[in-house]
Amino acid sequence: MLINQKRRLLLSGMGVLPLLLAGCGKEEALSFHSTDITGASFGRDFNLTDPAGRRWALQDFKGKAVMVFFGFTQCPDVCPTALARAVEIKHLLGKDAERFQVLFITIDPERDQPEMLGAYTSAFDPDFMGLYGSVEETEAVAREFRIYYKKVPTGSSYTMDHSAFSYVFDTNAKLRLTVSHSLSAEECAEDIRQLLV
């Protein structure tokens, strides 16, 4: 008790105590493993279709933290790894998982037909949603979200080269984070949990 009184007097004398007390009511700054891009002027919205034919925009997911990944169903490594990590993130969120939505936006609408897209995302989790647009809509949404993708010929077919990061939106449908492909599910879950408070 005496030590606390001395400390209080010392801090008061230095003018530090009022500053400490003034900060008590303020919200602590968030600290993320992901890259914080709060206030970004891109990734504002989309208008795309799910496999059942319903159109969706970001505002439709208000109240949930949304993780968005751009890829294609025939991707051999990056896309399945990203979606498998999303499954683990959802598991780690526990009861908060019901307020977490994963969206997989195809950058290969020519081959990723609705039935194929739906089966692909459902294979990871029934609540994960695949979204697609026309070739022109895909180009527009990629520009809006600053996503790189390119068709790469492979013999008689082709593959897609594309960005390997994910975006996370807060519960107000605002873009907040860029998530590196190398982040662990645990790190991602910690970041998302902060956006769900």
C-alpha positions in Angstrom: 0.0 0.0 0.0 2.8 2.4 1.0 4.7 1.6 -2.3 1.6 2.3 -4.3 1.1 5.7 -2.5 4.7 6.7 -3.2 4.4 5.6 -6.8 1.2 7.7 -7.2 2.8 10.7 -5.6 5.9 10.3 -7.9 3.7 10.0 -11.0 1.6 13.0 -10.0 4.6 15.1 -9.4 5.9 14.2 -12.9 2.6 15.1 -14.5 2.3 11.5 -15.8 -0.7 10.3 -13.7 -3.3 12.6 -15.4 -2.1 11.3 -18.8 -2.4 7.7 -17.7 -5.8 8.2 -16.3 -7.0 10.1 -19.3 -6.1 7.2 -21.5 -8.0 4.6 -19.4 -11.3 5.2 -21.2 -9.9 5.1 -24.7 -10.0 2.1 -26.9 -6.7 0.3 -27.3 -5.1 0.3 -30.7 -5.6 -3.0 -32.5 -2.5 -5.0 -33.3 -2.7 -7.4 -36.3 -0.5 -10.1 -37.7 -1.9 -9.2 -41.1 -1.3 -5.9 -42.9 -3.7 -3.3 -41.6 -5.2 -1.4 -44.6 -8.0 0.3 -42.8 -9.3 3.2 -44.9 -8.1 1.8 -48.2 -9.7 3.4 -51.3 -10.1 0.1 -53.1 -12.0 -3.1 -52.5 -15.1 -1.2 -51.8 -17.7 -3.5 -53.2 -18.6 -6.2 -55.8 -21.8 -7.5 -57.4 -21.3 -11.2 -58.2 -23.4 -14.4 -58.5 -23.4 -17.5 -56.3 -23.9 -21.0 -57.8 -27.7 -20.8 -57.1 -28.0 -17.7 -59.2 -28.4 -15.1 -56.4 -26.5 -11.8 -56.7 -24.4 -10.7 -53.8 -22.7 -7.4 -52.7 -20.5 -6.7 -49.7 -23.4 -5.0 -47.8 -25.2 -8.4 -47.8 -22.6 -9.7 -45.3 -22.9 -6.9 -42.7 -22.6 -8.3 -39.2 -20.0 -10.8 -40.2 -16.2 -10.6 -40.7 -15.6 -11.6 -44.3 -12.5 -13.3 -45.7 -12.3 -13.0 -49.5 -9.9 -15.0 -51.7 -9.5 -14.9 -55.4 -8.6 -18.1 -57.2 -9.8 -20.9 -59.5 -11.1 -24.4 -58.9 -8.3 -26.1 -60.9 -5.6 -24.4 -58.9 -3.1 -27.1 -57.8 -1.8 -25.6 -54.6 -2.4 -22.0 -53.4 -6.2 -22.1 -53.6 -6.8 -25.4 -51.8 -4.2 -24.4 -49.1 -5.9 -21.0 -48.6 -9.4 -22.6 -48.2 -8.0 -25.4 -45.9 -6.5 -22.6 -43.7 -10.0 -20.9 -43.7 -11.5 -24.1 -42.5 -9.1 -24.2 -39.6 -9.7 -20.4 -38.9 -13.4 -21.1 -38.6 -12.8 -24.0 -36.2 -10.5 -21.8 -34.1 -13.1 -19.0 -33.9 -15.4 -21.4 -31.9 -18.7 -19.8 -31.2 -17.7 -16.7 -33.2 -17.6 -18.8 -36.4 -21.2 -18.1 -37.1 -20.1 -14.5 -37.7 -17.4 -15.4 -40.1 -18.0 -15.8 -43.9 -15.5 -17.0 -46.5 -16.0 -16.0 -50.1 -14.1 -17.6 -52.9 -14.2 -15.4 -56.1 -13.2 -17.2 -59.3 -10.8 -15.5 -61.7 -11.5 -18.3 -64.2 -15.2 -17.9 -65.0 -14.8 -19.6 -68.4 -14.1 -23.0 -66.7 -15.6 -22.5 -63.2 -19.2 -23.1 -64.0 -21.7 -22.6 -61.1 -22.1 -26.3 -60.3 -18.4 -26.8 -60.2 -17.8 -23.7 -58.1 -20.4 -24.7 -55.6 -19.1 -28.2 -55.3 -15.5 -26.9 -54.9 -16.3 -24.5 -52.0 -18.7 -26.9 -50.3 -16.0 -29.6 -50.3 -14.1 -27.4 -47.8 -17.1 -26.1 -45.8 -20.8 -26.0 -46.7 -21.0 -22.3 -45.5 -18.1 -21.2 -47.8 -19.5 -19.4 -50.8 -18.2 -19.4 -54.4 -18.9 -16.3 -56.4 -18.5 -15.6 -60.1 -19.2 -13.0 -62.8 -18.8 -12.7 -66.5 -15.3 -12.2 -68.0 -16.0 -8.5 -68.0 -17.3 -8.5 -64.4 -14.3 -10.5 -63.3 -11.9 -8.0 -64.9 -13.8 -5.1 -63.1 -13.8 -6.7 -59.7 -10.1 -7.7 -60.0 -9.3 -4.0 -60.8 -11.4 -2.8 -57.9 -9.6 -5.2 -55.5 -6.2 -4.8 -57.1 -5.9 -8.5 -57.8 -3.4 -9.8 -60.4 -4.4 -12.7 -62.6 -3.3 -14.0 -65.9 -4.1 -16.9 -68.2 -0.9 -19.0 -68.8 -1.0 -21.5 -71.6 0.0 -25.1 -70.7 0.0 -27.3 -73.8 -3.6 -27.6 -75.1 -5.0 -26.0 -72.0 -4.1 -23.2 -69.6 -3.6 -22.4 -65.9 -4.0 -19.2 -64.0 -1.3 -17.2 -62.4 -2.8 -15.0 -59.6 -2.4 -13.1 -56.3 -2.1 -15.4 -53.3 -3.3 -13.1 -50.5 -6.7 -12.8 -48.8 -8.7 -9.8 -47.7 -10.6 -9.4 -44.5 -13.6 -7.1 -44.1 -15.0 -6.0 -40.7 -18.6 -6.4 -39.6 -19.5 -3.1 -41.3 -18.3 -4.4 -44.7 -15.2 -2.2 -44.6 -11.9 -3.5 -45.9 -9.4 -3.9 -43.0 -6.7 -6.4 -43.6 -4.5 -8.0 -46.3 -3.7 -11.5 -45.2 -0.4 -13.1 -46.4 -0.6 -16.7 -47.7 2.1 -17.5 -45.2 0.2 -16.5 -42.0 -0.9 -19.4 -39.9 -4.6 -20.1 -39.1 -3.9 -19.2 -35.5 -2.6 -15.8 -36.4 -5.5 -15.2 -38.8 -8.0 -16.2 -36.2 -6.5 -13.8 -33.6 -6.8 -10.9 -36.2 -10.4 -11.8 -37.1 -11.5 -12.2 -33.5 -10.4 -8.5 -32.9 -12.7 -7.4 -35.7 -15.7 -9.3 -34.2 -15.6 -7.5 -30.9 
